[in-house]
Structures are given as C-alpha cells and as structure tokens.
Amino acid sequence: MAQIINEQDIINAICLSQAYHKNVRPEDVTVELMYDDETGFGAEVEVAGQAEIFDTSAMIGTLRVWIKDVLHGDPFSTSIELVLDDEEGIIAKLS
C-alpha cells in the first residue's frame, strides 16, 4: 500500500524548504496549492512580500527533502505522484 502525504504536509514541506533557502521562519512563508488541467500541479509561495510560482517538479523536489528529513526515507528510490483527490485535496502518493 502506498504511503500518502496529505495536503497540509505538502504545504509544510514547501514552507520548510523556503525557510531554509530564504533564511526565514517557516511560519513566515505562505503557500497556496493549485491545480490546472493544462499546467498541472503548482503552488504560489510568498516570502517577505515576494511571490514565486512552483511547478510540479519544484514541488516534488521539496517533497524529496521532506521524505529524507522528516520521514527518514530514501528520497531518490521513492516514487512520488501528485494526485488531486476529491475529498483530501492535493496529496502525494509515495511508493
């Protein structure tokens, strides 16, 4: 059975990544996850008034760090699939 990273943990992963790279606290980062039929998954990330758009590959990159640092797994042998779930929102399935 695949492990699931829920929507809040995806947001947390992006916040932690940006906090580390931008030298701010994770709570100073705001994230809004998005899905578009044409462009796929993305996130609008704001730090200190500066907005940045993450595409699917950037989101998966932050999830790889989350897998390594928080889940203590091998981030490169783990398959990550972003899924738009009717009930849960945007989730990541790991296998």
Beta strands, then each sheet from edge to edge (+ up, - down):
strand 1: 3-5
strand 2: 29-36
strand 3: 40-47
strand 4: 50-55
strand 5: 80-85
strand 6: 89-94
sheet 1: 1+ 6- 5+
sheet 2: 2+ 3- 4+
end
